[in-house]
Structure formats: C-alpha cells, structure tokens
Amino acid sequence: MADKPDAKTALPNLLQQNPAPVEKPGQDRMMQARTQVDLIMAVFMRVLPSNYVAQIQGPYYTLQYQAVAERIAEFQITAQEVFADSAYEYTRSEFLYQLLGSLVFPDATADGQPDISGDISYRTFLRRMVGLLLKGATTEAVTEGVGLLTEATVEVIERAVAARQIPGGRSAWGPEEQYTFEVNVSNATGVILPLPNGQLIDLEQFPVDPFQLLENVRLVLRALKPAHVLFDYRHLFRDAFQAVFTDQAILGYQDYHYQDLRRYWEGATRIAGTLGATLTDRTLFSDPTRDFSSVLPGAILTILTGPNSIHVGGQEGTPFSTDEGHVGRFRVTEVRVFPVGDDPSRRRYTTTSGLYGAASVVGSDIFDPAQTQWRTIQEGEILTFSEGPNAGSYRLHVWLGNHGGTIGQMDPPGVGAYIPGVRAAPSLLRLRRRMGVTIGSQAYEVTVDRLGMQIPRVVDEEDVTIQFYS
C-alpha cells in the first residue's frame, strides 16, 4: 500500500513556508507567482495558431495575456492556500482559531483563550488538545493538557483516590473532597546544589510568567476536566531540611503533601488529675498542678470521684466519655488564668517555695517590684493570693523581663538578674453548667482536643474510614 502523500506535495503551487503569511508581499510568494505565470504563458504559446509566429513575449498580445496570467496565478496560489487551511498541519496562523480553536474553546469570546507564544507552538497545542478531548475527562488527559502549557513537572492528585491509599484512613481529606483534585506544578532550574552529606538537590523556581500560566491552566482545565469537579492549582517548592547532629549524621527530608500534615493525629487525648477543685460559683473548676493551655472550648470535663460525679442511679467514677448527658460530665466553655483578671491593687501572696509579698495582676501577669527572688522558683511553683477578687492558687509558668523564659525549660536567671514578675499558666476551666457542690480534691479527666486522635476502626473487606466523620 502506497504511503499517503503529504498535503503540501499533493498541491503543486503551494508556498514552501509553513505557516504561510496571509499578506501577499514576500520573496516566496513572488517566486511562486512568477513560476506559475511562466507555466501559464508556456501553455498559451503552445495553443496559439500558426499565424502568430512570435517566440518571445514581446508583442502586444503576449503582454496582454501575461497580465491576465499574473491575475490567474495569484488566484490559483491563494485558492490552494485556502484549500490547505483545511488540513490542521498547514492552517495559516490567522485562521487557526476560526478553524480549530473555536472547536476546542467554544466559549473563548466570553471566557478567553490560552495565550501561547509562537504560531507553530499554538498550532501544535490546538492539535494535541483535540486528541485529549477525544480521550475523555480522565486524570491522564488533564495531566497531559497542563503539560502542554509548561515544561515543568505536573502532578494531578485526585483527593478521594489518594485518601483511600493512605494506610489506616489517616488522611486529612474526607468525604467533602470527593469531587476535588489538585494540580501541582514544580519547575526545576537545572542548578544543582550539593548537600554536606553528598546528596544533590535541584533548585526550583516560579515559571517565567506564573500568572499567565495560571490563566492558561484554568482555560485548559475548563475544557478537559469533568464539569462537576473542582480543582486547586499549586506551584510547589520542595524544601530540603538538614539536621546535623554531634556525630555528623544528616537527615534530608522532602515532602509536599502538606494537607496531610496539618494535624497531629497521635497526640494525647486527655489530662487527668486528683486535685481538682470546684470553686464557689460552681462554674469554675481549678487545678493549679496542671496547665490547661491545650484544652479547647468544647472539651468535656469528667469528674470521677466525690458528689459531683454521682450519676443517675448512684454510680461513681464512670469511664471516660465525650458525652455530657449526665451529672458527672461538664462541657468547657472557656479556659482562664484568673477568675476576674486585672487587679491593679497589690494583694498579699505566698508561694510553695516560701516567697511572699504583695502583687498586682495585669492580664495573666503577676508583678511585685519589691520581690527580688523570682529567679529562684522552680517548675510547678504555685502562688496563692490570700485576698482580693483573684484569691486562690495559680501555677507559675514564665519568668518575665529581658532575662525571662519558660520555667523549667531554661536555666534560671543568674544572680543579680532582674525579674519584674511572672506569668501564670491557665489552670481554670469555666463550665457551661454548674456543678452540684463546692468541693476540692476531686479526681477528673478533661479532653485535650476533640479531634486530636483518630480511633482505629476495623473492617473486613475494605477500609472505609475515610467515608465517615469522627
């Protein structure tokens, strides 16, 4: 079977340039027109009757017919170029959108069309888009479509599919991402940077025109993606982390799946103690031996011993639960440092290490300018106000001033270092409903984060944990 002839060679008088310009002036067009005129004149000279004996184009009648031949040659060349426009490989740039682009981007008059530099590049882009449209709205078609716009690495992630592939259902993507996907683009510079451990990394950068690329991607995805699907576009930079230890070991780390790292799923779920006290108004619960900074509003406080834990039926000390539907469990509405807050008057206080004096309260800070021994207190120090609206005991957390820092997590300030005051830790919980009685020394548990830990669920055939809310 003979090969299919090339469209250009099948037509004898096409211009050699591809794509050919629409404008008539040009050396290629002038030479082709001259050749066509000579062919027409040669045929004319052969069909002249014998009484015309001129062998050159000199007589008047030959000049007249040459003028006609020039118009015929111009028309023939133009007609064959118009005929060649039907083949997408040879469509002239001025007609690419009318013949091909309008099929790929029918809404371009209102929504715009991709900005592609170069007529050959634009033609190639449109031809390949036709092939991708025929493939259907698939992940592969979307990936290839974005790849037509940039030389960078393109990755398309279907969130619902990727979430099912994470062991144990520990993905941050849930049912609400069922109809969403990500388009991640990373652009390497070609500059290789050596790390101390001998590893080589390729530096990355934004594309030359990131905003134009973003608009082009939007238009291409509008044509290729399923109509009901939403997408997020990201230009990624892969970070190389190095941790150098005393033995010169180096840890290199790369990861760009930031969505799954937003929450720590294996943290503590509760704080427990045995010295919980219900204060006078019975909506405040205090334990100065604990720091409640990690307790969020909405957490559940469970009283395990004492009269405040007695449930309907008389049972005491029920297991931990997130249900507030009985007497022994209370929902937290606020985490506080002091019951009242600011108290500019200086009130008498003592601490567990033997310090004493008179101090004022501003926010969560305690100030006593006459106290010179703040630097001697240790982690777990408890300060007790014996008078005033904030009378009670509070756990000390931070040294204030230029020499300050977290108590117990840094060395104490040196002798002579001035510490103007200390900051108390949140050790009070305000509850949504009142407790039964005012009492101290209660065993209790309080949740740290209602979504802090995912509880494993075992299934037989398929792991469907991603389909349910915790």
Backbone hydrogen bonds, N-H to C=O, Kabsch-Sander energy under -0.5 kcal/mol:
donor,donor_aa,acceptor,acceptor_aa,energy
10,A,6,D,-1.8
11,L,7,A,-0.6
11,L,8,K,-0.6
14,L,11,L,-0.9
30,M,26,G,-2.5
31,M,27,Q,-2.4
32,Q,28,D,-2.1
33,A,29,R,-2.6
34,R,30,M,-2.2
35,T,31,M,-2.2
36,Q,32,Q,-2.2
37,V,33,A,-2.4
38,D,34,R,-2.1
39,L,35,T,-1.9
40,I,36,Q,-2.2
41,M,37,V,-2.8
42,A,38,D,-2.1
43,V,39,L,-1.8
44,F,40,I,-2.2
45,M,41,M,-2.5
46,R,42,A,-1.5
47,V,43,V,-1.3
48,L,45,M,-0.6
52,Y,49,P,-1.7
53,V,51,N,-0.8
58,G,56,I,-1.7
63,L,59,P,-1.6
64,Q,60,Y,-2.3
65,Y,61,Y,-2.1
66,Q,62,T,-2.0
67,A,63,L,-1.8
68,V,64,Q,-1.7
69,A,65,Y,-2.7
70,E,66,Q,-2.2
71,R,67,A,-1.4
72,I,68,V,-2.3
73,A,69,A,-2.8
74,E,70,E,-2.0
75,F,71,R,-2.3
76,Q,72,I,-2.6
77,I,73,A,-2.5
78,T,74,E,-2.2
79,A,75,F,-2.7
80,Q,76,Q,-2.3
81,E,77,I,-1.9
82,V,78,T,-2.2
83,F,79,A,-2.2
84,A,80,Q,-2.1
85,D,81,E,-1.0
86,S,83,F,-1.3
87,A,84,A,-1.6
88,Y,86,S,-0.6
90,Y,87,A,-2.0
91,T,87,A,-0.6
95,F,92,R,-1.8
96,L,93,S,-1.1
99,L,95,F,-2.3
100,L,96,L,-2.7
101,G,96,L,-2.3
102,S,97,Y,-2.9
103,L,100,L,-1.0
104,V,100,L,-1.4
105,F,101,G,-3.1
108,A,105,F,-1.6
110,A,107,D,-1.2
111,D,107,D,-3.3
112,G,108,A,-1.9
116,I,114,P,-0.9
122,Y,118,G,-2.3
123,R,119,D,-2.3
124,T,120,I,-2.6
125,F,121,S,-2.4
126,L,122,Y,-2.2
127,R,123,R,-2.3
128,R,124,T,-2.2
129,M,125,F,-1.9
130,V,126,L,-1.7
131,G,127,R,-1.4
132,L,128,R,-2.0
133,L,129,M,-2.3
134,L,130,V,-1.6
135,K,131,G,-0.8
136,G,132,L,-0.7
136,G,133,L,-0.7
138,T,136,G,-1.9
142,V,138,T,-2.1
143,T,139,T,-2.5
144,E,140,E,-2.5
145,G,141,A,-2.3
146,V,142,V,-2.2
147,G,143,T,-2.0
148,L,144,E,-1.0
148,L,145,G,-0.6
149,L,146,V,-1.5
150,T,146,V,-0.6
153,T,186,S,-2.5
155,E,184,N,-2.6
157,I,155,E,-0.5
157,I,182,E,-2.2
158,E,156,V,-0.5
159,R,157,I,-0.8
159,R,180,T,-1.2
160,A,177,E,-0.6
160,A,180,T,-0.5
162,A,158,E,-2.9
163,A,159,R,-2.6
164,R,160,A,-1.2
165,Q,161,V,-0.8
165,Q,162,A,-0.6
166,I,163,A,-1.0
169,G,166,I,-1.6
170,R,167,P,-0.9
177,E,174,G,-1.8
178,Q,175,P,-1.7
180,T,177,E,-1.4
181,F,230,L,-1.6
182,E,157,I,-2.5
183,V,232,D,-3.0
184,N,155,E,-3.2
184,N,182,E,-0.6
185,V,234,R,-2.5
186,S,153,T,-2.2
188,A,186,S,-0.6
189,T,203,L,-3.2
190,G,203,L,-0.6
192,I,190,G,-0.7
193,L,201,I,-3.2
195,L,199,Q,-3.3
198,G,195,L,-2.2
201,I,193,L,-2.2
203,L,191,V,-2.5
203,L,201,I,-0.6
205,Q,187,N,-2.5
213,L,209,D,-2.2
214,L,210,P,-2.2
215,E,211,F,-2.0
216,N,212,Q,-2.5
217,V,213,L,-2.7
218,R,214,L,-2.0
219,L,215,E,-2.0
220,V,216,N,-2.4
221,L,217,V,-2.8
222,R,218,R,-1.8
223,A,219,L,-1.2
224,L,220,V,-1.9
225,K,221,L,-2.5
229,V,226,P,-1.4
230,L,179,Y,-2.4
232,D,181,F,-1.9
234,R,183,V,-2.8
236,L,185,V,-2.2
236,L,234,R,-0.6
239,D,237,F,-0.6
241,F,239,D,-0.6
241,F,253,Y,-1.3
243,A,251,L,-0.5
245,F,243,A,-0.5
245,F,249,A,-1.6
248,Q,245,F,-1.9
251,L,243,A,-0.7
252,G,250,I,-0.6
253,Y,241,F,-0.8
258,Y,256,Y,-1.7
260,D,257,H,-0.9
261,L,258,Y,-1.4
262,R,259,Q,-0.9
265,W,263,R,-0.8
267,G,264,Y,-0.6
267,G,452,G,-1.1
271,I,446,V,-2.8
273,G,444,Y,-1.7
276,G,442,Q,-2.1
277,A,286,S,-3.1
278,T,439,I,-3.6
279,L,277,A,-0.6
279,L,284,L,-2.4
282,R,279,L,-1.7
285,F,429,L,-2.5
286,S,277,A,-2.9
287,D,427,S,-1.8
290,R,287,D,-2.0
292,F,290,R,-0.6
292,F,426,P,-3.4
295,V,292,F,-1.6
296,L,448,V,-0.6
298,G,332,V,-3.3
299,A,296,L,-1.9
301,L,299,A,-0.5
301,L,330,F,-3.6
302,T,300,I,-0.5
302,T,445,E,-3.7
303,I,301,L,-0.6
303,I,328,G,-2.6
304,L,302,T,-0.5
304,L,443,A,-3.1
305,T,443,A,-1.1
309,S,306,G,-1.7
310,I,307,P,-1.1
311,H,315,Q,-1.7
314,G,311,H,-2.6
329,R,326,H,-1.3
330,F,301,L,-2.7
332,V,299,A,-3.2
333,T,430,R,-2.9
334,E,430,R,-1.4
336,R,334,E,-0.5
336,R,428,L,-2.1
343,D,361,V,-2.7
347,R,345,S,-0.5
347,R,359,A,-3.2
349,Y,357,G,-2.5
350,T,384,T,-1.7
351,T,355,L,-1.9
352,T,382,I,-1.5
354,G,351,T,-1.7
357,G,349,Y,-1.6
359,A,347,R,-2.8
360,S,367,F,-2.2
361,V,343,D,-2.3
362,V,365,D,-2.3
365,D,362,V,-2.4
366,I,422,V,-3.5
367,F,360,S,-2.2
368,D,420,P,-1.1
371,Q,368,D,-2.0
372,T,370,A,-0.6
376,T,373,Q,-1.7
377,I,374,W,-1.5
380,G,396,L,-0.5
381,E,378,Q,-1.7
383,L,394,Y,-2.9
384,T,350,T,-3.1
385,F,392,G,-2.6
386,S,348,R,-2.0
387,E,348,R,-0.6
391,A,388,G,-1.5
392,G,385,F,-1.4
394,Y,383,L,-2.7
396,L,381,E,-2.8
397,H,423,R,-3.3
398,V,423,R,-1.6
399,W,405,G,-3.2
400,L,421,G,-2.3
404,G,401,G,-1.8
405,G,399,W,-1.1
407,I,397,H,-2.4
408,G,410,M,-0.6
409,Q,406,T,-1.5
410,M,406,T,-0.6
417,A,414,G,-2.1
419,I,417,A,-0.5
422,V,366,I,-2.0
423,R,398,V,-2.6
424,A,364,S,-2.5
425,A,395,R,-3.0
427,S,336,R,-0.7
427,S,425,A,-0.5
428,L,336,R,-1.8
429,L,285,F,-2.6
430,R,334,E,-3.1
431,L,283,T,-3.0
432,R,331,R,-2.5
435,M,282,R,-2.3
439,I,437,V,-0.6
442,Q,276,G,-2.3
444,Y,273,G,-2.5
445,E,302,T,-2.0
446,V,271,I,-2.3
447,T,300,I,-1.5
448,V,269,T,-1.5
452,G,449,D,-1.9
454,Q,265,W,-1.0
455,I,453,M,-0.5
464,V,462,E,-0.9
467,Q,464,V,-1.7
468,F,465,T,-1.6
